[in-house]
């Protein structure tokens, strides 16, 4: 088990929490941005489960969470 359940969070929730972030962004920056921009527990848990690498944009983050 990966610790994330995509059924609990929607792509819209992810993108709302990441609104205004500058890409490229690493996993740590993505999680910190979501924490400070109102990401709920499900969003934060999903983002903590993504691969630790640089993401070029929101579609890459969504792919990491949902694929």
TORMIMAR-582108 format. One record per atom (N, C-alpha, C, O): residue in three letters; atom name; x, y, z. Coordinates in steps of 0.001 Angstrom, whole numbers, always signed. Layout:
N
<atom type="ALA" atom="CA" px="X" py="Y" pz="Z"/>
...
This chain:
67
<atom type="UNK" atom="N" px="+843" py="-1196" pz="+0"/>
<atom type="UNK" atom="CA" px="+0" py="+0" pz="+0"/>
<atom type="UNK" atom="C" px="+879" py="+1248" pz="+0"/>
<atom type="UNK" atom="O" px="+1874" py="+1311" pz="+722"/>
<atom type="UNK" atom="N" px="+518" py="+2226" pz="-798"/>
<atom type="UNK" atom="CA" px="+1345" py="+3413" pz="-943"/>
<atom type="UNK" atom="C" px="+1037" py="+4488" pz="+79"/>
<atom type="UNK" atom="O" px="+1786" py="+5459" pz="+184"/>
<atom type="UNK" atom="N" px="-30" py="+4349" pz="+829"/>
<atom type="UNK" atom="CA" px="-381" py="+5358" pz="+1805"/>
<atom type="UNK" atom="C" px="-1257" py="+6458" pz="+1240"/>
<atom type="UNK" atom="O" px="-1603" py="+7397" pz="+1957"/>
<atom type="UNK" atom="N" px="-1620" py="+6363" pz="-20"/>
<atom type="UNK" atom="CA" px="-2508" py="+7367" pz="-601"/>
<atom type="UNK" atom="C" px="-3676" py="+6667" pz="-1262"/>
<atom type="UNK" atom="O" px="-3538" py="+5578" pz="-1819"/>
<atom type="UNK" atom="N" px="-4813" py="+7304" pz="-1191"/>
<atom type="UNK" atom="CA" px="-6018" py="+6745" pz="-1796"/>
<atom type="UNK" atom="C" px="-6609" py="+7810" pz="-2703"/>
<atom type="UNK" atom="O" px="-7310" py="+8706" pz="-2234"/>
<atom type="UNK" atom="N" px="-6331" py="+7721" pz="-4003"/>
<atom type="UNK" atom="CA" px="-6812" py="+8754" pz="-4917"/>
<atom type="UNK" atom="C" px="-8314" py="+8966" pz="-4864"/>
<atom type="UNK" atom="O" px="-8792" py="+10038" pz="-5237"/>
<atom type="UNK" atom="N" px="-9070" py="+7976" pz="-4410"/>
<atom type="UNK" atom="CA" px="-10514" py="+8141" pz="-4325"/>
<atom type="UNK" atom="C" px="-10902" py="+9183" pz="-3274"/>
<atom type="UNK" atom="O" px="-12008" py="+9722" pz="-3313"/>
<atom type="UNK" atom="N" px="-10006" py="+9463" pz="-2350"/>
<atom type="UNK" atom="CA" px="-10296" py="+10392" pz="-1266"/>
<atom type="UNK" atom="C" px="-10039" py="+11848" pz="-1634"/>
<atom type="UNK" atom="O" px="-10456" py="+12749" pz="-907"/>
<atom type="UNK" atom="N" px="-9365" py="+12089" pz="-2740"/>
<atom type="UNK" atom="CA" px="-8975" py="+13447" pz="-3111"/>
<atom type="UNK" atom="C" px="-9210" py="+13618" pz="-4612"/>
<atom type="UNK" atom="O" px="-9057" py="+12668" pz="-5381"/>
<atom type="UNK" atom="N" px="-9578" py="+14817" pz="-5020"/>
<atom type="UNK" atom="CA" px="-9815" py="+15055" pz="-6439"/>
<atom type="UNK" atom="C" px="-8691" py="+15887" pz="-7037"/>
<atom type="UNK" atom="O" px="-8002" py="+16603" pz="-6310"/>
<atom type="UNK" atom="N" px="-8497" py="+15806" pz="-8343"/>
<atom type="UNK" atom="CA" px="-7491" py="+16656" pz="-8993"/>
<atom type="UNK" atom="C" px="-7746" py="+18138" pz="-8730"/>
<atom type="UNK" atom="O" px="-6802" py="+18923" pz="-8636"/>
<atom type="UNK" atom="N" px="-9003" py="+18519" pz="-8613"/>
<atom type="UNK" atom="CA" px="-9322" py="+19929" pz="-8338"/>
<atom type="UNK" atom="C" px="-8806" py="+20325" pz="-6963"/>
<atom type="UNK" atom="O" px="-8278" py="+21424" pz="-6793"/>
<atom type="UNK" atom="N" px="-8955" py="+19430" pz="-5966"/>
<atom type="UNK" atom="CA" px="-8436" py="+19713" pz="-4624"/>
<atom type="UNK" atom="C" px="-6926" py="+19910" pz="-4660"/>
<atom type="UNK" atom="O" px="-6395" py="+20815" pz="-4017"/>
<atom type="UNK" atom="N" px="-6238" py="+19058" pz="-5417"/>
<atom type="UNK" atom="CA" px="-4781" py="+19163" pz="-5543"/>
<atom type="UNK" atom="C" px="-4410" py="+20507" pz="-6163"/>
<atom type="UNK" atom="O" px="-3545" py="+21215" pz="-5648"/>
<atom type="UNK" atom="N" px="-5063" py="+20854" pz="-7264"/>
<atom type="UNK" atom="CA" px="-4712" py="+22092" pz="-7966"/>
<atom type="UNK" atom="C" px="-5050" py="+23334" pz="-7141"/>
<atom type="UNK" atom="O" px="-4320" py="+24324" pz="-7194"/>
<atom type="UNK" atom="N" px="-6144" py="+23295" pz="-6380"/>
<atom type="UNK" atom="CA" px="-6467" py="+24433" pz="-5507"/>
<atom type="UNK" atom="C" px="-5367" py="+24643" pz="-4475"/>
<atom type="UNK" atom="O" px="-4954" py="+25775" pz="-4222"/>
<atom type="UNK" atom="N" px="-4896" py="+23558" pz="-3883"/>
<atom type="UNK" atom="CA" px="-3856" py="+23659" pz="-2854"/>
<atom type="UNK" atom="C" px="-2533" py="+24143" pz="-3442"/>
<atom type="UNK" atom="O" px="-1713" py="+24724" pz="-2731"/>
<atom type="UNK" atom="N" px="-2324" py="+23904" pz="-4741"/>
<atom type="UNK" atom="CA" px="-1065" py="+24294" pz="-5381"/>
<atom type="UNK" atom="C" px="-1189" py="+25593" pz="-6176"/>
<atom type="UNK" atom="O" px="-253" py="+25984" pz="-6873"/>
<atom type="UNK" atom="N" px="-2322" py="+26254" pz="-6077"/>
<atom type="UNK" atom="CA" px="-2524" py="+27506" pz="-6798"/>
<atom type="UNK" atom="C" px="-1428" py="+28511" pz="-6439"/>
<atom type="UNK" atom="O" px="-1172" py="+28777" pz="-5265"/>
<atom type="UNK" atom="N" px="-792" py="+29057" pz="-7462"/>
<atom type="UNK" atom="CA" px="+229" py="+30082" pz="-7245"/>
<atom type="UNK" atom="C" px="+1640" py="+29569" pz="-7061"/>
<atom type="UNK" atom="O" px="+2569" py="+30366" pz="-6935"/>
<atom type="UNK" atom="N" px="+1825" py="+28259" pz="-7042"/>
<atom type="UNK" atom="CA" px="+3189" py="+27721" pz="-6879"/>
<atom type="UNK" atom="C" px="+3988" py="+27956" pz="-8160"/>
<atom type="UNK" atom="O" px="+3442" py="+27926" pz="-9262"/>
<atom type="UNK" atom="N" px="+5275" py="+28187" pz="-7996"/>
<atom type="UNK" atom="CA" px="+6158" py="+28354" pz="-9152"/>
<atom type="UNK" atom="C" px="+6771" py="+27007" pz="-9520"/>
<atom type="UNK" atom="O" px="+7361" py="+26325" pz="-8682"/>
<atom type="UNK" atom="N" px="+6619" py="+26642" pz="-10782"/>
<atom type="UNK" atom="CA" px="+7235" py="+25414" pz="-11303"/>
<atom type="UNK" atom="C" px="+8465" py="+25800" pz="-12094"/>
<atom type="UNK" atom="O" px="+8530" py="+26918" pz="-12606"/>
<atom type="UNK" atom="N" px="+9456" py="+24907" pz="-12215"/>
<atom type="UNK" atom="CA" px="+9487" py="+23561" pz="-11616"/>
<atom type="UNK" atom="C" px="+9578" py="+23632" pz="-10096"/>
<atom type="UNK" atom="O" px="+10108" py="+24587" pz="-9527"/>
<atom type="UNK" atom="N" px="+9047" py="+22596" pz="-9458"/>
<atom type="UNK" atom="CA" px="+9034" py="+22523" pz="-8000"/>
<atom type="UNK" atom="C" px="+9295" py="+21096" pz="-7563"/>
<atom type="UNK" atom="O" px="+8825" py="+20146" pz="-8187"/>
<atom type="UNK" atom="N" px="+10045" py="+20956" pz="-6490"/>
<atom type="UNK" atom="CA" px="+10323" py="+19647" pz="-5921"/>
<atom type="UNK" atom="C" px="+9198" py="+19213" pz="-4991"/>
<atom type="UNK" atom="O" px="+8343" py="+20011" pz="-4609"/>
<atom type="UNK" atom="N" px="+9216" py="+17948" pz="-4639"/>
<atom type="UNK" atom="CA" px="+8181" py="+17389" pz="-3765"/>
<atom type="UNK" atom="C" px="+8065" py="+18172" pz="-2464"/>
<atom type="UNK" atom="O" px="+6954" py="+18497" pz="-2046"/>
<atom type="UNK" atom="N" px="+9188" py="+18483" pz="-1812"/>
<atom type="UNK" atom="CA" px="+9127" py="+19195" pz="-528"/>
<atom type="UNK" atom="C" px="+8463" py="+20558" pz="-678"/>
<atom type="UNK" atom="O" px="+7651" py="+20952" pz="+159"/>
<atom type="UNK" atom="N" px="+8810" py="+21281" pz="-1750"/>
<atom type="UNK" atom="CA" px="+8202" py="+22590" pz="-1984"/>
<atom type="UNK" atom="C" px="+6702" py="+22465" pz="-2249"/>
<atom type="UNK" atom="O" px="+5909" py="+23291" pz="-1796"/>
<atom type="UNK" atom="N" px="+6331" py="+21433" pz="-2982"/>
<atom type="UNK" atom="CA" px="+4921" py="+21195" pz="-3297"/>
<atom type="UNK" atom="C" px="+4132" py="+20936" pz="-2013"/>
<atom type="UNK" atom="O" px="+3065" py="+21517" pz="-1815"/>
<atom type="UNK" atom="N" px="+4645" py="+20074" pz="-1147"/>
<atom type="UNK" atom="CA" px="+3957" py="+19753" pz="+107"/>
<atom type="UNK" atom="C" px="+3874" py="+20998" pz="+987"/>
<atom type="UNK" atom="O" px="+2816" py="+21284" pz="+1548"/>
<atom type="UNK" atom="N" px="+4978" py="+21748" pz="+1118"/>
<atom type="UNK" atom="CA" px="+4971" py="+22958" pz="+1950"/>
<atom type="UNK" atom="C" px="+3980" py="+23986" pz="+1417"/>
<atom type="UNK" atom="O" px="+3265" py="+24621" pz="+2191"/>
<atom type="UNK" atom="N" px="+3936" py="+24151" pz="+100"/>
<atom type="UNK" atom="CA" px="+3002" py="+25113" pz="-504"/>
<atom type="UNK" atom="C" px="+1562" py="+24696" pz="-196"/>
<atom type="UNK" atom="O" px="+743" py="+25531" pz="+186"/>
<atom type="UNK" atom="N" px="+1256" py="+23421" pz="-361"/>
<atom type="UNK" atom="CA" px="-97" py="+22940" pz="-89"/>
<atom type="UNK" atom="C" px="-463" py="+23144" pz="+1381"/>
<atom type="UNK" atom="O" px="-1594" py="+23517" pz="+1693"/>
<atom type="UNK" atom="N" px="+489" py="+22899" pz="+2284"/>
<atom type="UNK" atom="CA" px="+232" py="+23092" pz="+3717"/>
<atom type="UNK" atom="C" px="-123" py="+24546" pz="+4018"/>
<atom type="UNK" atom="O" px="-1030" py="+24820" pz="+4803"/>
<atom type="UNK" atom="N" px="+593" py="+25468" pz="+3393"/>
<atom type="UNK" atom="CA" px="+381" py="+26887" pz="+3693"/>
<atom type="UNK" atom="C" px="-753" py="+27503" pz="+2881"/>
<atom type="UNK" atom="O" px="-1099" py="+28666" pz="+3089"/>
<atom type="UNK" atom="N" px="-1335" py="+26737" pz="+1959"/>
<atom type="UNK" atom="CA" px="-2429" py="+27246" pz="+1138"/>
<atom type="UNK" atom="C" px="-3714" py="+26447" pz="+1320"/>
<atom type="UNK" atom="O" px="-4526" py="+26343" pz="+401"/>
<atom type="UNK" atom="N" px="-3890" py="+25884" pz="+2512"/>
<atom type="UNK" atom="CA" px="-5172" py="+25301" pz="+2862"/>
<atom type="UNK" atom="C" px="-5428" py="+23887" pz="+2397"/>
<atom type="UNK" atom="O" px="-6576" py="+23441" pz="+2382"/>
<atom type="UNK" atom="N" px="-4380" py="+23166" pz="+2014"/>
<atom type="UNK" atom="CA" px="-4586" py="+21772" pz="+1636"/>
<atom type="UNK" atom="C" px="-5065" py="+20961" pz="+2827"/>
<atom type="UNK" atom="O" px="-4485" py="+21050" pz="+3910"/>
<atom type="UNK" atom="N" px="-6119" py="+20167" pz="+2641"/>
<atom type="UNK" atom="CA" px="-6614" py="+19359" pz="+3749"/>
<atom type="UNK" atom="C" px="-5783" py="+18088" pz="+3909"/>
<atom type="UNK" atom="O" px="-4855" py="+17837" pz="+3140"/>
<atom type="UNK" atom="N" px="-6128" py="+17292" pz="+4917"/>
<atom type="UNK" atom="CA" px="-5330" py="+16098" pz="+5229"/>
<atom type="UNK" atom="C" px="-5211" py="+15159" pz="+4032"/>
<atom type="UNK" atom="O" px="-4137" py="+14615" pz="+3778"/>
<atom type="UNK" atom="N" px="-6304" py="+14963" pz="+3295"/>
<atom type="UNK" atom="CA" px="-6267" py="+14039" pz="+2158"/>
<atom type="UNK" atom="C" px="-5325" py="+14554" pz="+1059"/>
<atom type="UNK" atom="O" px="-4572" py="+13784" pz="+463"/>
<atom type="UNK" atom="N" px="-5380" py="+15859" pz="+804"/>
<atom type="UNK" atom="CA" px="-4491" py="+16457" pz="-198"/>
<atom type="UNK" atom="C" px="-3038" py="+16303" pz="+244"/>
<atom type="UNK" atom="O" px="-2188" py="+15877" pz="-537"/>
<atom type="UNK" atom="N" px="-2760" py="+16649" pz="+1485"/>
<atom type="UNK" atom="CA" px="-1381" py="+16565" pz="+1980"/>
<atom type="UNK" atom="C" px="-878" py="+15124" pz="+1978"/>
<atom type="UNK" atom="O" px="+267" py="+14868" pz="+1606"/>
<atom type="UNK" atom="N" px="-1719" py="+14189" pz="+2386"/>
<atom type="UNK" atom="CA" px="-1317" py="+12777" pz="+2366"/>
<atom type="UNK" atom="C" px="-1019" py="+12322" pz="+940"/>
<atom type="UNK" atom="O" px="-48" py="+11603" pz="+705"/>
<atom type="UNK" atom="N" px="-1858" py="+12743" pz="-17"/>
<atom type="UNK" atom="CA" px="-1635" py="+12364" pz="-1416"/>
<atom type="UNK" atom="C" px="-318" py="+12938" pz="-1924"/>
<atom type="UNK" atom="O" px="+440" py="+12248" pz="-2604"/>
<atom type="UNK" atom="N" px="-44" py="+14195" pz="-1598"/>
<atom type="UNK" atom="CA" px="+1185" py="+14831" pz="-2075"/>
<atom type="UNK" atom="C" px="+2423" py="+14244" pz="-1404"/>
<atom type="UNK" atom="O" px="+3486" py="+14164" pz="-2019"/>
<atom type="UNK" atom="N" px="+2287" py="+13839" pz="-161"/>
<atom type="UNK" atom="CA" px="+3435" py="+13202" pz="+525"/>
<atom type="UNK" atom="C" px="+3765" py="+11847" pz="-100"/>
<atom type="UNK" atom="O" px="+4873" py="+11338" pz="+69"/>
<atom type="UNK" atom="N" px="+2799" py="+11259" pz="-825"/>
<atom type="UNK" atom="CA" px="+3014" py="+9958" pz="-1441"/>
<atom type="UNK" atom="C" px="+3629" py="+10003" pz="-2831"/>
<atom type="UNK" atom="O" px="+3910" py="+8956" pz="-3413"/>
<atom type="UNK" atom="N" px="+3844" py="+11210" pz="-3378"/>
<atom type="UNK" atom="CA" px="+4406" py="+11286" pz="-4728"/>
<atom type="UNK" atom="C" px="+5910" py="+11064" pz="-4702"/>
<atom type="UNK" atom="O" px="+6559" py="+11194" pz="-3664"/>
<atom type="UNK" atom="N" px="+6443" py="+10729" pz="-5861"/>
<atom type="UNK" atom="CA" px="+7881" py="+10508" pz="-6003"/>
<atom type="UNK" atom="C" px="+8648" py="+11790" pz="-5684"/>
<atom type="UNK" atom="O" px="+8211" py="+12888" pz="-6029"/>
<atom type="UNK" atom="N" px="+9787" py="+11640" pz="-5027"/>
<atom type="UNK" atom="CA" px="+10628" py="+12780" pz="-4651"/>
<atom type="UNK" atom="C" px="+11489" py="+13188" pz="-5845"/>
<atom type="UNK" atom="O" px="+12589" py="+12674" pz="-6045"/>
<atom type="UNK" atom="N" px="+10956" py="+14129" pz="-6634"/>
<atom type="UNK" atom="CA" px="+11656" py="+14623" pz="-7819"/>
<atom type="UNK" atom="C" px="+11141" py="+16006" pz="-8161"/>
<atom type="UNK" atom="O" px="+10260" py="+16525" pz="-7476"/>
<atom type="UNK" atom="N" px="+11683" py="+16613" pz="-9217"/>
<atom type="UNK" atom="CA" px="+11203" py="+17913" pz="-9709"/>
<atom type="UNK" atom="C" px="+9983" py="+17697" pz="-10590"/>
<atom type="UNK" atom="O" px="+9952" py="+16776" pz="-11407"/>
<atom type="UNK" atom="N" px="+8978" py="+18550" pz="-10420"/>
<atom type="UNK" atom="CA" px="+7776" py="+18513" pz="-11251"/>
<atom type="UNK" atom="C" px="+7732" py="+19786" pz="-12084"/>
<atom type="UNK" atom="O" px="+7947" py="+20884" pz="-11571"/>
<atom type="UNK" atom="N" px="+7448" py="+19628" pz="-13383"/>
<atom type="UNK" atom="CA" px="+7466" py="+20743" pz="-14322"/>
<atom type="UNK" atom="C" px="+6182" py="+21555" pz="-14320"/>
<atom type="UNK" atom="O" px="+6169" py="+22703" pz="-14763"/>
<atom type="UNK" atom="N" px="+5102" py="+20964" pz="-13822"/>
<atom type="UNK" atom="CA" px="+3828" py="+21674" pz="-13830"/>
<atom type="UNK" atom="C" px="+2748" py="+20870" pz="-13145"/>
<atom type="UNK" atom="O" px="+2987" py="+19753" pz="-12685"/>
<atom type="UNK" atom="N" px="+1546" py="+21447" pz="-13077"/>
<atom type="UNK" atom="CA" px="+462" py="+20789" pz="-12351"/>
<atom type="UNK" atom="C" px="+58" py="+19441" pz="-12916"/>
<atom type="UNK" atom="O" px="-366" py="+18560" pz="-12168"/>
<atom type="UNK" atom="N" px="+184" py="+19266" pz="-14236"/>
<atom type="UNK" atom="CA" px="-209" py="+17978" pz="-14800"/>
<atom type="UNK" atom="C" px="+720" py="+16862" pz="-14329"/>
<atom type="UNK" atom="O" px="+284" py="+15725" pz="-14146"/>
<atom type="UNK" atom="N" px="+1991" py="+17182" pz="-14133"/>
<atom type="UNK" atom="CA" px="+2934" py="+16186" pz="-13624"/>
<atom type="UNK" atom="C" px="+2615" py="+15768" pz="-12205"/>
<atom type="UNK" atom="O" px="+2731" py="+14598" pz="-11844"/>
<atom type="UNK" atom="N" px="+2211" py="+16739" pz="-11409"/>
<atom type="UNK" atom="CA" px="+1829" py="+16429" pz="-10025"/>
<atom type="UNK" atom="C" px="+570" py="+15560" pz="-10015"/>
<atom type="UNK" atom="O" px="+501" py="+14565" pz="-9295"/>
<atom type="UNK" atom="N" px="-418" py="+15941" pz="-10815"/>
<atom type="UNK" atom="CA" px="-1654" py="+15134" pz="-10872"/>
<atom type="UNK" atom="C" px="-1355" py="+13713" pz="-11332"/>
<atom type="UNK" atom="O" px="-1901" py="+12757" pz="-10782"/>
<atom type="UNK" atom="N" px="-494" py="+13567" pz="-12336"/>
<atom type="UNK" atom="CA" px="-130" py="+12233" pz="-12815"/>
<atom type="UNK" atom="C" px="+526" py="+11418" pz="-11710"/>
<atom type="UNK" atom="O" px="+255" py="+10226" pz="-11565"/>
<atom type="UNK" atom="N" px="+1395" py="+12067" pz="-10927"/>
<atom type="UNK" atom="CA" px="+2086" py="+11363" pz="-9836"/>
<atom type="UNK" atom="C" px="+1094" py="+10899" pz="-8773"/>
<atom type="UNK" atom="O" px="+1277" py="+9834" pz="-8183"/>
<atom type="UNK" atom="N" px="+53" py="+11679" pz="-8524"/>
<atom type="UNK" atom="CA" px="-923" py="+11324" pz="-7497"/>
<atom type="UNK" atom="C" px="-1875" py="+10241" pz="-8011"/>
<atom type="UNK" atom="O" px="-2172" py="+9290" pz="-7288"/>
<atom type="UNK" atom="N" px="-2351" py="+10373" pz="-9238"/>
<atom type="UNK" atom="CA" px="-3485" py="+9559" pz="-9693"/>
<atom type="UNK" atom="C" px="-3114" py="+8395" pz="-10605"/>
<atom type="UNK" atom="O" px="-3955" py="+7527" pz="-10837"/>
<atom type="UNK" atom="N" px="-1904" py="+8338" pz="-11125"/>
<atom type="UNK" atom="CA" px="-1547" py="+7245" pz="-12051"/>
<atom type="UNK" atom="C" px="-808" py="+6125" pz="-11344"/>
<atom type="UNK" atom="O" px="-438" py="+5135" pz="-11975"/>
